[in-house]
Amino acid sequence: MSDPVSVALLDLRGVRKTFRTPERQERTVLEGVDFRLEEGEIVALLGKSGSGKSTLLRIMAGLISANGGDVLYRGRKVGGPAKGIAMVFQSFALFPWLTVQENVELGLEAAGVARAEREQRAGDVIDLIGLGGYEGAYPKELSGGMRQRVGFARALVMRPDVLLLDEPFSALDVLTSETLREDLIDLWEERKIPTKGILLVSHNIEEAVSIADRVLVFSSDPGRVRAEIRVGLPRPRDPESPAFRQIVDEVYTLMTANVRGGVGGAQDQLTLGYRLPDTTPGKLEGLLETLAEPPFNGRADLPQLAEETELEDDILFHLFEGLRVLGLARIAAGDIFITAAGRAFIDADDSTRKELFAETLLRNIPLAAHIRRVLDERRDHRAPEDRFLQELQDYLTDGEAERVLETAITWGRYAEIFDYDYNSGVLMLPEDVVEEMEAEDGRAED
Amino acid sequence: MRWSLPTVAVSPDLKPNVWDLALIPVIFAFLALLAYGGAQMTTPYDVGEPLPLTLDPTHLPYYLMRSALRMAAALAASLAFTLVFAVLAAKVPALEKVLIPILDILQSIPILGFLSITVAGFISLFPGNLLGVECAAIFAIFTSQAWNMAFSLYSSLKTVPNDLIEASNVFHLSAWQRFWRLELPWGVPGLVWNMMISVSGGWFFVVASEAISVAGQTIMLPGVGSYIALAIAAEDLTAIGWAILAVLGGIVLYDQLFFRPLVAWTAKFKADSMQGEQQPESWLLTMLQRGRLFRALAKLPAALWGAFTIMLRRREASGDSHRAGGARLALPSWAGRVWDAVLIAGAMLGVVQVALFVHSAVGLPEVGQVLLYGLATSTRVVVLIALASLVWVPIGVWIGQRPVVAQNVQWIAQFLAAFPANLMFPVAVVLIVRFDLNVNVWTSPLMILGTQWYILFNVIGGASAIPQDMKDAAGNLGLTGWMKWRRFILPAIFPSYVTGAFNAAGGSWNAAIVAELVSWGDTKLEATGLGAYIAKATIDGDFPRIALGIAVMCLFVMAFNRFLWRPLYMLAAERLRLD
């Protein structure tokens, strides 16, 4: 604090956060996070779901405490909910038993502001944010967009220094979210709100680039800031302009870069505990077909592919990862290429596709190969899912282990390398495979 | 089409595996017990003949089995009643108009008052056999279990999504097929949940219904309840301790052997499951589903059922009906109006009948007196619910905010709700006599001893369902202290609290009949209230007074429901629902 110029609004140094699972395992969510929010800037934090972005946001707001490192707000340590930092939530988090007016006034009431002033200030913000006339309505009477306006009004009425936005637009449809976004930017640009800095958490790349002065790419397991891109474009920004497109491209490249090994290699050594991307064979097939067909003809610019498929970035990244680990596509410099194996898959008929998928699954995904091996070796060719779940729990949290096994089962069923009975939770070899094996045994005995 | 027998693969499916080996003895032991217990229930018996009962704790497992069998029989009867009732009410509008209000009234009738009225009828049904008395006890338990189950299935049937109905019409499912393939599966999760609630409440009535007073004498059916009655008469506190242990064992067994498997099994009927939601698990169901022999055995009834359904379908098809399966059977409008008139006339006739019957023995001043008793008891209920809320709401909220604690405590609270509080009454009597306490004040807590847990576990449930974002928003807005409770926590848990308090109050009315008149050996403690009035009339076999007591209690309970609980429910549903 000796040099007031260098005091940032928010300053995080080496922040670490671990959670304890019910089984008393420690799981590190954030590790060594350094971050500064300077006065007068909007920063966007991009990352895959489950990377700890929202946790970081709550640490900044003082809602949860970090296990290590420093969290400073205007040079002072944050301990408990910080005054001057307001938050807007993805789920709106409005109180359904309060009217719009009461919801907006609530923070002022808690701060002990007198009634007359409270009503005055709330009324002003309600008008500013375009909610005039809805003061007496209950949240459930409003559309999603209007509800989020209440969420913004509730935050802004506190005249916050810092505004933390936790994916505030992702529960809204495209049109509504764009309008709300533009309204917010207008308020910011025209200095109608006293807020000095905004931090937006998002998983939508275009949204981040269209709002932010800086975009930070967040990595997962454990979460930390991996890269930073400055968006030096004047507002309002034209999403169709080449400069904008180039930045979007750059972000895509950063987001798809493989952290562990080099970029795009399919054969980097995966372990049993590899987090299978959350997607289905049907979607993988669909994306591969889109990629193979015109206009892409086997090679696509990632943002263009995103636009063409109209899929959310989050879903898309899982698909990219899936194609990559299966060796069906390669990603380099913001582009995705179909590989020879991918081409062969596309050219094959349905049953051959399944065979090819089975082949690559057994070769590239250790978990799938492991399950198949166990089933092959067992005399009755059956094994309860708990067995594999326990093995996965050595690597992953319980919930994640379940998700990964579920994904492996979906993929394995599609490839017909094993079968699964929901009622008993037992994995088994498909019947025709068992019959084949028994027939072979029979011949061997003869 | 050719008839073909269902093929059951003999090899390798019939080779028993480890799961089978573990299960076979369990199943056989269970069947043997069932047969023995069943035989004991139908032994010859004449009223007046004393049934052999002993306080020797080694007999308790046998008594527990008898009680558990009664519970099972009552549950089976409730299920059968539920199926018939819910289908009739949901499909026939003319019946719906009668059945639903009747159910509403039945729900608020104090079941324990019922017992002495019905027992005579059941005994004459099976003269010279114990089965009559057994039936009376089972009927009492049945009346504590059936109503909420029937309501649950009825409302499920009324809310089957239109898409699914249309789909079943497109595939020309018959009414029969549609019921088993769509409507019943749709209602199963709610039905099973209500069965659990029913059995949980049922233990109280098992204990209360085994010692039956009829024609001035007490018949004691072998069971845990009679064991306790005997222990009370003999002032044997150790025996009470044994009985408590036995009932605890019974509750755990029911939970592990019956409900866990059932709940785990119904998970597949849920239309959608939340991501990350804990899937219910049961070791018994896992064993059953993984045991080879049992999987193979299960195919046989499934195949027979399938053949039966197809046969039925053929018969229906030959009867050429174009009516979409299971449309509601509506009456023409004039018939509807006549039906309404008949109903109103019938209801009025009933009221007059009861009034005449009561008036034959009871004068008007006494009716006023009984109404005053009702006021006394309702004061007790209101004060106790308020006190219990003051204690359990903060504790429940505290627990609900801590998921790990909540998981454990939730289970304990549900367990305590199942535990028949009447087992603890003797202890209370000993204390009241020992410290010479005011009977009118200190017997009151007994009414809520068993029912307060409904408040606790509903509040825990409500508090743990508050979305994390909403808690974060409250924190971010700087809500603290009383304001946080008033503006955030209390409204958020209100809907679950109302459910809990409603159940607790309903249970307390019933408990008043056993709580306002308690005894220990020759010591009798009597509080002034409607419960004590009904209990005394029951002991004397004074039917007009029983009828009057029950009618007044019904009146009070229905008034509370109409003027207190329903408005609160509406408020909760309209204003406070988190969604």
Chai-1 contact restraints between the chains, C-beta under 6 A:
chainA,res_idxA,chainB,res_idxB,connection_type,confidence,min_distance_angstrom,max_distance_angstrom,comment,restraint_id
A,A61,B,N476,contact,1.0,0.0,6.0,A-B,restraint_1
A,L63,B,D472,contact,1.0,0.0,6.0,A-B,restraint_2
A,L63,B,G475,contact,1.0,0.0,6.0,A-B,restraint_3
A,P81,B,G475,contact,1.0,0.0,6.0,A-B,restraint_4
A,P81,B,N476,contact,1.0,0.0,6.0,A-B,restraint_5
A,P81,B,G478,contact,1.0,0.0,6.0,A-B,restraint_6
A,M87,B,N476,contact,1.0,0.0,6.0,A-B,restraint_7
A,F89,B,D469,contact,1.0,0.0,6.0,A-B,restraint_8
A,S91,B,D469,contact,1.0,0.0,6.0,A-B,restraint_9
A,A93,B,D469,contact,1.0,0.0,6.0,A-B,restraint_10
A,A93,B,M470,contact,1.0,0.0,6.0,A-B,restraint_11
A,A93,B,A473,contact,1.0,0.0,6.0,A-B,restraint_12
A,W97,B,P491,contact,1.0,0.0,6.0,A-B,restraint_13
A,W97,B,R575,contact,1.0,0.0,6.0,A-B,restraint_14
A,W97,B,L576,contact,1.0,0.0,6.0,A-B,restraint_15
A,L106,B,L477,contact,1.0,0.0,6.0,A-B,restraint_16
A,G107,B,L477,contact,1.0,0.0,6.0,A-B,restraint_17
A,A110,B,L477,contact,1.0,0.0,6.0,A-B,restraint_18
A,A110,B,G478,contact,1.0,0.0,6.0,A-B,restraint_19
A,A110,B,L479,contact,1.0,0.0,6.0,A-B,restraint_20
A,A110,B,M483,contact,1.0,0.0,6.0,A-B,restraint_21
A,G399,B,G276,contact,1.0,0.0,6.0,A-B,restraint_22
A,N423,B,Q289,contact,1.0,0.0,6.0,A-B,restraint_23
A,S424,B,Q289,contact,1.0,0.0,6.0,A-B,restraint_24
A,S424,B,R290,contact,1.0,0.0,6.0,A-B,restraint_25
